[in-house]
Amino acid sequence: MYQRSVLNNKLRVLTSTMVHTQSVSIVICVGAGSRYESEELAGVSHFIEHLPFKGTASWPTARAVSEAIEGVGGIMNASTDREMTVFWVKVAKPHFKTAFAVLMDMVLHSRLDPEEVEKEREVIQEELRMTYDSPSYRVDLLIDEAMWPNQAMGRDVGGTLETVADIQQKDIHDYMKQQYNPSNTVVAVAGNVTHNEIVDMLTDSTRDWKPQESLNWERVSESNGSLVKIERRRSDQTHLCLGVPGLSMSSPDRYAFNLMNTILGDGMSSRLFLNLREEQGLAYDVHSSASSFRDTGALVVYCGVEPNKTNDAVKTIVQEFHRMHEEPSEQELTKAREYSKGTLLLRMEDTRAVASWLGGQELLQNNVSTPEEIVELLDAVQPSDIARVAKTVLSDDQMRLAVVGPRGGEKTLTGMLRF
């Protein structure tokens, strides 16, 4: 599926040659995210993610950067999470060398013009205000705070209005110099290209890029906090998230964990959707999601309900957690397994998905599993594995609840998590 090389400067390069495609996708993964930040510098990784788009040495303005890609029909973007910042571009094959040059220039030679930095500071603060004003986004942040209080895993990746305001130009330069180094970076390329071609291009463009020691990421710690976090605001719906810490990327039970989530709340035939929406009519949108990180994970259920139905929704979700302690039927597990395999294999037809698959695994796990290997691991999961993992993960003492809306009593809701 792929080839891998490590350059002399410790930059890891992974490619997947997809001769049938008309596009080429380039993904740059950097070990920078909220888990690398001090509390005082919360949001600096996300701040830096914005800045390369403001201009580089060869493309000195935001307009020049965007036109270089959009002008040939390409797309580009970036994202920051707790453990990784990703820059990516997808273009038609004839334009991939220009796209490659733009993306590498963004990472290696961002101008970081002080005037542009100040403009982007205001843009980021508006982004944070937009998040705070949206109850469905806000409740997502609250559940993280409830599960991981007083630590990086529980903080907003974007930081706060106050921390973003306090980030200085020197902080940006120092953090970027330390984290944006080749030994902390992976470049992954997928499309109708050859591995040697990409290696030669990277060897030439990164010859002056020197490796150095990166910051350590903060591990999760035991911390006492509220079982229920409530933020009252006037709204027509109550938005709630019920979450539990999950399994890490290295856990051998991670595939059972993911299939358990699929059965519980991923899709219109999941248990939560059928119960809360189809049978009881409590919610329009209800779903669960599973995520895994280096040393922990999470399973979170979200739904939006009429305020006076909040208690009914929480009670039903907790009941569904308990139902997962029993082995699912072979039919239900087979459906979840085929759903997971199908979505995975369909993604692998897209060059951007393939490049992201390679880059993310290499950076975070120092290893890349092929889709075929994942399929084998999914096929090996048995009903007893689902029940065993559910009893461990979906337990009463692990549950945390976040609520944003006009209703909800903390004492009553706390009692529902412990019945």
C-alpha positions in Angstrom: 0.0 0.0 0.0 2.8 2.4 0.8 6.6 3.1 0.9 8.5 4.8 3.7 11.8 6.6 3.9 13.5 8.6 6.6 15.7 11.5 5.4 19.0 12.4 7.0 17.3 15.2 8.9 14.9 12.6 10.4 11.9 13.7 8.4 9.6 10.7 7.7 8.2 10.4 4.2 5.4 8.0 3.2 3.8 7.7 -0.2 1.1 5.6 -1.8 1.2 5.3 -5.6 -2.3 5.3 -6.9 -1.9 5.1 -10.7 -5.7 5.2 -11.4 -6.2 8.6 -9.8 -6.3 12.1 -11.3 -5.5 13.9 -8.1 -2.5 14.1 -5.7 -2.9 14.9 -2.0 0.0 16.1 0.2 -0.4 16.0 4.0 2.1 17.4 6.5 1.6 16.2 10.0 3.3 18.0 12.8 3.5 17.0 16.5 1.9 20.1 17.8 -1.4 20.4 19.7 -3.0 21.3 23.0 -1.3 18.5 24.8 2.1 20.1 24.2 1.0 23.5 25.6 1.3 25.0 29.0 -1.9 26.4 30.5 -0.6 29.9 29.9 0.0 29.2 26.2 -3.3 27.4 25.6 -4.2 27.8 22.0 -0.8 28.6 20.6 -0.8 25.4 18.3 -4.1 26.5 16.8 -2.9 30.1 16.5 0.2 28.9 14.6 -1.9 26.7 12.3 -3.6 29.9 10.9 -0.5 31.9 10.3 1.1 30.1 7.3 -1.9 30.9 5.2 -1.2 34.6 5.7 1.9 34.5 3.5 5.2 32.8 2.9 8.6 33.8 1.5 7.6 32.9 -2.1 3.9 33.6 -1.8 3.9 36.8 0.4 0.2 37.4 0.9 -2.8 35.4 1.9 -4.3 36.0 -1.6 -1.1 34.7 -3.3 -1.2 31.5 -1.2 -4.9 30.8 -1.8 -4.8 31.7 -5.5 -1.8 29.3 -6.1 -4.1 26.4 -5.1 -7.7 27.5 -5.8 -6.6 29.1 -9.1 -6.0 25.6 -10.4 -9.1 24.0 -8.9 -7.3 22.6 -5.9 -8.3 22.7 -2.2 -6.2 23.2 0.9 -6.8 23.5 4.6 -5.4 22.8 8.0 -6.6 21.5 11.4 -5.3 21.3 15.0 -6.2 18.7 17.6 -4.8 17.7 20.9 -1.8 15.7 19.5 -1.3 16.9 15.9 -1.5 19.8 13.5 -2.2 18.9 9.9 -1.7 20.9 6.7 -3.1 19.4 3.5 -3.6 20.2 -0.2 -5.3 18.2 -3.0 -4.9 19.2 -6.6 -5.1 17.7 -10.1 -1.9 15.7 -11.0 -0.5 18.4 -13.4 -0.3 20.9 -10.6 1.0 18.9 -7.7 4.6 20.2 -7.9 3.3 23.8 -7.4 1.0 22.6 -4.6 4.0 20.8 -3.0 6.1 23.9 -3.2 3.3 26.1 -1.6 2.7 23.7 1.2 6.3 23.2 2.1 6.9 26.9 2.0 4.0 27.4 4.4 5.6 25.2 6.9 9.2 26.1 6.4 9.0 29.8 5.5 5.9 31.4 7.0 6.4 35.1 7.1 4.8 35.5 10.6 4.4 39.2 9.9 3.6 41.0 13.2 0.8 43.0 11.6 -0.8 39.9 10.1 -0.4 38.1 13.4 -2.5 40.7 15.1 -5.2 40.5 12.5 -5.3 36.8 12.8 -5.5 37.0 16.6 -8.8 38.9 16.2 -10.0 36.3 13.7 -9.2 33.4 16.1 -11.0 35.2 18.9 -14.1 35.5 16.7 -13.8 31.8 16.0 -13.8 31.1 19.7 -16.8 33.4 20.2 -18.7 31.6 17.5 -18.0 28.3 19.2 -19.2 29.7 22.6 -22.4 31.0 21.0 -23.3 27.6 19.5 -24.8 25.3 22.2 -24.0 22.1 20.3 -20.3 23.1 20.1 -20.2 24.4 23.7 -21.5 21.2 25.2 -18.7 19.3 23.3 -16.2 21.4 25.2 -18.0 21.0 28.6 -17.9 17.2 28.3 -14.1 17.3 27.8 -13.8 19.5 30.9 -15.9 17.0 32.9 -13.9 13.9 31.8 -10.5 15.5 32.1 -10.7 18.4 34.5 -7.7 20.7 35.1 -5.5 19.3 32.4 -4.7 19.7 28.7 -7.0 16.9 27.5 -10.0 18.8 29.0 -9.1 22.2 27.5 -10.4 23.8 24.3 -7.8 23.2 21.6 -8.3 26.8 20.5 -7.5 28.2 24.0 -9.5 31.0 25.5 -10.1 34.6 24.6 -7.7 35.5 27.4 -4.8 33.1 26.5 -5.1 34.0 22.8 -4.9 37.7 23.7 -1.7 37.0 25.7 0.3 35.0 23.2 3.3 37.0 22.1 5.3 37.0 18.9 8.2 35.5 20.8 5.9 32.6 22.0 4.9 31.9 18.4 8.5 31.9 17.1 9.8 29.8 20.0 7.0 27.2 19.9 7.1 26.9 16.1 10.9 26.5 16.1 10.7 23.7 18.7 7.8 21.7 17.4 8.0 22.4 13.6 11.2 20.5 13.1 11.8 17.5 10.8 12.1 14.9 13.5 8.6 15.9 14.7 7.0 15.9 11.3 5.7 13.4 8.7 5.0 14.1 5.1 2.6 11.8 3.3 1.7 11.9 -0.4 -0.9 9.8 -2.3 -1.7 9.8 -6.0 -0.2 9.0 -9.3 3.4 9.8 -8.2 6.5 7.7 -7.3 8.1 7.4 -4.0 11.6 8.3 -5.3 10.2 11.4 -6.9 8.7 12.7 -3.6 11.9 11.8 -1.6 14.0 13.7 -4.1 11.8 16.8 -3.9 11.8 16.7 -0.1 15.5 16.1 0.2 16.0 19.2 -1.9 13.4 21.5 -0.2 14.4 20.5 3.4 18.2 20.4 3.1 18.5 23.3 5.6 15.8 22.1 8.0 17.5 20.7 11.1 16.1 18.3 13.7 15.9 19.1 17.4 14.4 18.1 20.7 10.6 18.6 20.8 8.3 19.3 23.8 6.8 16.4 25.6 3.0 15.9 25.6 1.0 15.9 28.8 -0.3 12.6 29.9 -3.8 12.3 31.4 -4.0 12.4 35.2 -6.6 11.4 37.8 -8.4 14.5 38.8 -11.6 15.0 40.8 -14.3 17.0 39.2 -18.0 17.4 38.8 -20.0 14.4 37.5 -22.4 16.9 35.8 -21.5 20.2 34.3 -24.4 22.5 33.5 -24.3 25.8 31.6 -27.7 27.6 31.6 -28.7 29.6 28.6 -32.0 30.5 26.9 -32.6 28.2 24.1 -35.3 26.1 22.5 -33.4 22.9 23.0 -31.2 21.4 25.8 -28.0 20.1 24.3 -26.4 17.2 26.2 -23.3 15.0 26.0 -22.9 11.9 28.1 -19.3 10.6 28.0 -16.9 8.1 29.3 -13.1 7.8 28.9 -12.3 5.2 26.3 -9.3 3.2 25.0 -6.0 4.4 23.7 -4.6 3.8 20.2 -2.3 1.1 21.5 -5.1 -0.9 23.3 -5.6 -4.4 21.7 -9.4 -3.9 22.4 -9.6 -0.7 20.3 -11.4 -2.5 17.5 -14.0 -4.0 19.8 -14.4 -0.5 21.3 -15.0 1.0 17.9 -17.5 -1.7 16.9 -19.3 -1.2 20.3 -19.7 2.5 19.5 -21.1 1.6 16.0 -23.7 -0.7 17.6 -24.5 1.9 20.2 -24.9 5.1 18.3 -23.2 5.4 14.8 -25.8 5.6 12.1 -29.6 5.5 11.7 -29.8 1.8 12.6 -27.9 2.2 15.9 -29.5 1.4 19.2 -29.6 5.0 20.4 -31.1 6.3 17.1 -33.8 3.6 17.0 -34.7 4.1 20.7 -34.5 7.9 21.3 -35.7 9.0 17.8 -37.7 6.3 16.2 -39.4 4.7 19.2 -39.7 7.6 21.7 -39.4 10.7 19.5 -37.2 12.4 22.1 -34.6 13.8 19.7 -34.0 14.7 16.1 -30.2 14.3 16.3 -28.7 11.6 18.5 -25.4 9.8 17.9 -22.2 8.6 19.6 -18.6 8.9 18.6 -15.5 7.1 19.7 -12.0 8.5 19.7 -8.6 7.2 20.7 -5.4 9.1 21.7 -1.9 8.1 22.7 -2.8 7.2 26.3 -6.6 7.5 26.6 -9.8 7.7 24.5 -13.4 8.7 24.8 -16.9 7.6 23.9 -19.4 10.5 23.8 -23.1 10.5 23.1 -24.7 13.8 21.9 -28.4 14.7 21.5 -30.5 17.8 21.5 -34.0 17.6 23.1 -36.9 19.7 24.2 -35.8 21.0 27.7 -38.6 19.2 29.6 -37.4 15.9 28.1 -33.8 16.2 29.3 -34.2 13.7 32.2 -35.9 11.2 29.9 -33.1 11.4 27.4 -30.4 11.0 30.0 -32.2 8.0 31.6 -32.6 6.3 28.2 -28.9 6.8 27.2 -27.8 5.3 30.6 -30.1 2.4 30.0 -28.5 1.8 26.6 -25.1 1.9 28.2 -26.2 -0.9 30.5 -27.7 -2.9 27.7 -24.3 -2.9 26.0 -23.0 -5.1 28.9 -24.9 -8.0 27.3 -23.4 -9.7 24.2 -24.9 -8.4 21.0 -26.4 -10.9 18.5 -24.2 -12.2 15.8 -26.4 -10.4 13.3 -26.0 -7.0 15.0 -22.2 -7.5 15.3 -22.0 -8.5 11.6 -23.9 -5.4 10.6 -21.6 -3.2 12.6 -18.5 -4.9 11.3 -19.5 -4.7 7.6 -20.5 -1.0 8.1 -17.1 -0.2 9.6 -15.2 -2.2 6.9 -17.3 -0.6 4.2 -16.7 3.0 5.3 -13.0 2.3 5.7 -12.5 0.7 2.3 -14.5 3.4 0.5 -12.4 6.1 2.1 -9.3 4.5 0.6 -10.4 5.5 -2.9 -9.6 9.1 -2.1 -6.0 10.4 -2.2 -6.5 12.8 0.7 -7.9 10.0 2.9 -5.0 7.7 2.1 -2.4 10.4 2.7 -4.0 11.3 6.0 -4.2 7.6 7.0 -0.5 7.2 6.4 0.7 10.5 8.0 -1.5 10.3 11.1 -0.6 6.7 12.0 3.1 7.3 11.4 3.3 10.4 13.6 1.2 9.2 16.5 2.0 5.5 16.5 5.3 5.1 14.6 3.6 2.4 12.6 1.1 2.1 9.8 -1.6 -0.6 9.6 -3.0 -1.3 6.2 -6.7 -1.4 5.6 -6.4 -5.1 5.0 -4.9 -5.5 8.5 -7.7 -3.5 10.0 -10.3 -5.6 8.3 -8.7 -8.7 9.8 -8.8 -7.2 13.3 -12.4 -6.2 12.9 -13.3 -9.7 11.7 -11.7 -11.2 14.8 -14.0 -9.3 17.2 -16.5 -11.6 18.9 -19.8 -10.7 20.8 -18.1 -11.6 24.0 -15.4 -9.0 23.3 -18.0 -6.3 22.8 -19.7 -7.1 26.2 -16.3 -7.3 28.0 -15.2 -3.9 26.7 -18.6 -2.4 27.4 -18.5 -3.5 31.1 -15.1 -1.9 31.5 -15.8 1.4 29.6 -19.5 2.0 29.9 -19.5 1.8 33.7 -21.4 4.0 36.1 -18.4 5.3 37.9 -16.9 6.5 34.6 -19.9 8.5 33.3 -19.8 12.3 33.0 -22.6 14.5 31.7 -22.5 18.0 30.2 -25.7 20.1 29.6 -26.2 23.4 27.9 -29.8 24.8 28.0 -32.5 26.3 30.1 -33.3 23.2 32.2 -31.6 20.6 34.3 -31.0 20.0 37.9 -27.5 18.9 38.9 -28.7 16.7 41.8 -31.3 14.9 39.8 -29.0 14.4 36.8 -26.2 13.1 39.0 -28.5 10.6 40.5 -29.4 9.3 37.0 -25.7 8.4 36.4 -25.6 6.3 39.5 -28.8 4.2 39.5 
